[in-house]
Amino acid sequence: MTALEDWDDGPFRPEAVTVRVPAKINLSLSVGPLRPDGYHELVTVFHAVSLYDEIVARAARGLSLTVEPLRRDSDVAGVPDDEHNLAWRAALLLAEYARVEPDVRLTIRKDIPVAGGMAGGSADAAAALLACDRLWGTGLRRDELHDLAARLGSDVPFALHGGTAIGSGRGEHITPVLAAAGLEWVIAVYDGGLSTPKVFETCDTRRRRDSREIPEPSVHPDLMTTLRSGDALRVGAALYNDLQPAAIELLPEIGDLLEAGRAAGAAGALVSGSGPTTVFLVDGPVSAAEVEEQLRASGLCRAVRRARGPVPGALVSNVR
């Protein structure tokens, strides 16, 4: 069953639907000039990895939302449980579009870092769209779900699709990319978050300070070639993120984490999106163990995870 496959179960209406949705990392993030609408033109290579949130949508009267940790060391501090949560807004948007009542009790079980540059809020919104579509029997087409996702945020459409894909515009236009399977990652979860608008603002300030002409964003062809090869050393050398210097300026400890991972033998080290989560591409399980050990010993991060990519986007994992 794919994330966006239409269901055809006749009159059956479930009591609860569980959707599992992955985190994303940006293998590359090219940030163009500031647009008149206040956004930046972006070109990025999204990559879904096996670090997940779960969203359960239950039949109810009215709309409610609770947030809980998926694992003992998962952090949910600061995640809203009201209309400020993107999953809440996703349920309302779907109900309005499908002309149904927004009757659902949403439970978000989080493991994706909060405000960590891995699109956890966007992932939850995508999962809420899929779960409510199934719960309410609205049966939206693939293009309808994608369009609703794009209205919610730049990263939400990719969370529906998963895999590896180029994102353009604000990130909402998705083009799948042929990439080898089985890239292995070690993920350092920082104890705290970074404001995405603040990181972009700092990036703009740095560029004005350096008086640099900002080219139109693009994907470096070396990255496309190496992704098809699956060679971790080559992929690691091709990773880049235009927001990384700004994130390090705001949180210098991120730079220390990157250096610790490189010193431990990571094939590539990168700030994920706007940070502060850092990701390390490794060349097999031995290298993963060494990098994980050094990051834990550094005292610079709250938790360390291992993950593989690419993985599929939001998937219904249970219906009852």
N, C-alpha and C positions, 0 to 999 in steps of 0.2 A: 504493500500500500504506500503510495507516494504521499508527500505532504499535501498536495493540492488535488488529489484524485477525487472525483465526484463520488458521492455515496448514493446508493439506491436500495434502501431497505424498506420501501413501502411505508406503511403507517407507523412503524416502530419509532418511539421516541425514548431515548435513553434517560436514565436518572442522573448519570454522571459520565463525563468524558475527561480522560487524562491525556494531555499532550506533553511530549518531551521536546525541548527546543535547545539547540546548541549555542554556545558562545561563538563569536567571530573574532578573528584577528585580521589585521591589515598587513598583507605581505608587502605591499607598497602603498604609500599614500602621498599623492602629488597634489599640492594645494595651489590653486591659481589665484589671480587677483580678486579682491573684494568686488562683488557684483553690486549693482544699484539697489537690489532688493535686500542687501545686508548679508547675503550668503556668499560663500566662496564656491567657485567652480572647482569640482574635485574629480580626480580620476584615481581609483583605488583598486587593488586586487583583494577582494574579500576571500576569506578562507575559514570555513566552519570546522570547529574542533570539538572533541568529545568531552566537553565540560558543560553540564546541562542544568537548566531549570526545568521544573515540572509545573504545569498549570492544570488544576482540576476545576472543571465547570460543572456545577450541580444544579439541578432543577430547583427553583425557589420562586418566591414572590418578591419582586423588587430586586435591586442590584446591591450586592455587598461584596467586600473583598477582605481577605486576610493574607498576611505574609508570614512565612515561617522558614527556618533554616532547613535545607535538605540534609545537611551533614552537621555533625557536632561543631565543627569549626567554621561553618558557613556564616557569613555576616549579613544580617538584614537591617542593621542600624540605619535609620534615615529613610528607609523605603516607605513611601506613603501608602496608606490603605484606604484612600478615598479618590475623589475625582482628579487628583493630581498624579495618580498612577496611570501610566500609558495603557496598561491592560484594561483598566476601567473605561478609559476613553475609547478603546478598541471595541469593547462590548456595546457601548452606547452608539458608536458609529455604525456598527453592523446592524443593530436593531433599527436604527433610523433608516438605513439603506433598504433593509429587507421588509420594513414596515411591520415589525413585530414588537412586542413588549420586551424591554430589557430585563427579563426575569432570570437571574442567574446568581449563584453564590460562587465567587471565584476564590480559589486558594492557590497562592503562588508559593512554591517550595524552591527556595533560591540556593544555588551554589555558584552561579556566575558572579564574579566580583561586582560590588555596587560602585557606581561611578568610577569604574576601572578601565574604561576604554575598550570593553569587550561586548558592548551593546546589549547588556543584560535587560535593561528596560525595554528596548526595541524587541528583543527576543520574546519577552513576556507578552508584548502587544501582539506579535505575530501568533503566538500560541493561543492567546485569548480569541483572536479572530477565528482560528481553525476550530478550537474547542466549542465556541458558541455556535458556529455554523453547523457543526455536527449535532450539538445538543438541541438546537431549535429546528433542525431539519430544513434550513434555508437553502442548502444545496447550491451555493454560489459557484460560478465558473471560475476557472483559473485566473482569467484576466480581471474579473471583478475583485477577487481577493487581493490580487496584486495592486490594483488601483486604490483600494481602501487602505492597504498597508502603506502605500506611498503618501497618502494624505496624513498618516499618523506620524511619519518621521523618515529620515533619510535611510536608516539602517533596517527598517522593518521589512521591506520587500525581500532583502537577502535572507533574513531569518526564516522566511517561508521556503525559500529555494534551497539554501545550503550549498554544499559542494565548494567549488572554487569559481569565482566569477569576477569580471570587471564591473565596477560600479562607476557611473558617471553622472553628470549633472550635480546634484547635491549628494549623490550616492544612490539615488532611487532607481536609476536605469540600470538593469542587470543584464549582462551578457555572459553566459557560461563559458568557462575556460577548460580546455583539455589539460588535466594535470595528473601526474602519477599519484597513485594512492600510497598511503603508509608513511607520510611524514610524521616524525615523532617530535613532540614539544615538551619542554618543561616550563611551567608558568609560575612566576613569582607574584603573589598577591600582596600588594602593599597595604599597610594598615592605615587606610584613609583614602580619600578620593580627590580627584581634580575636576574643576569645573570646565566643561568643554568650551563654553564661550570664552572663559578666561585664557585658555590655552591658545585659541585662535587669535584673541586680542594680543597676546604676547608675541605670537608669530608675526602679526602685522607690525607691531612695534619694532621688533628686531629687523624686519625688512626695511622699514623706513629709516631706522638708525644706520643700516648698512648701505642705504641708497642703492639697493639692487633692483634692477628691472625684473619683474616677475613674469616668467614665461607662461604660456598656456599649459595646463596640466596634461600629463601623458603617462603612459606605462613604458618603462624602459624595456626595449626588446630583449635584453639579456635575461630578464626575469621570465618572460614568456617561454623562451627556449629552455631554460633550466628547469622550469616547472614540469615540462614534458619529460625531462630526463629522470627526475626523481632523485638526483644526486644531491644529498644533503649539503655537502660542502659547497657546491656550485649555487644551490638555492640560497644558502646562508649568505654568501658573498653578494647576492643580488638584492637582498632585502633593503628597503629604505622607507623613511617616514619624514616628511617635511615638518611635521609637528614635534618631532623628537627634541630638537634643541630648545624649543619653547617650554616643553614639559620639564626638561632637566633644569632650565633656568628657574622655574617655579618650585621644583622639588629636586635639589641637587642629589639627594639620596638615590634617585633613580639612576643617575650616572654611575654611582658606586655599585648598584646592583648589576648594571650592564657589564661593568668591568669584572665583577666577581664571576659572572657566568662565562665570559670570554676566557678568563684565566683558568676556569675549570674545564675548558675544552669544547665549549659550545661552537657549533658550526656557524651559527648566526645569532645575533642578539638584537632585540628591537623593542622599543616602546609600542604597545598595542594602541592604535588609534590616538586619542588624546591623553592616554595614560590614566593613572600611574602604573597599571599592570605592565610588567615586562615579560617578554616571551623569548625562549631560547630554543632554537632548532638544534637537534642532536642527531648524531650519526649512530643510532642503535642503542640498545638497552644499557650497555656498559657506560657509554658516554652519558646517558640520561641519569644513571645512578650517581655518577661523579658530580655532575652539575647540580642535581638535586641536593646532594650532601653538602656541597659548598654553599649553596644559597641558604639552606637551613642554618648552617653554622655562621653565616654572615651576620645574623641578627637584624638584617635590613628589611625583612618582609614578615608578614603575618602568617602566611601559609604558602606551601608549594604544592602544585598539582602537576601530574603528568597527563598528557592528552595526545591523541592522534588525529590527523586530518588528511584529506577532507572527509566530512561526514554529511549525511543528508540534513536538510532543514527540519522545520517543525513536523512532527509525526504524531498521529494518534496512537497511543500505546495501550489504552484500555478503554472499553466502553461497557457500561453495565446499566 
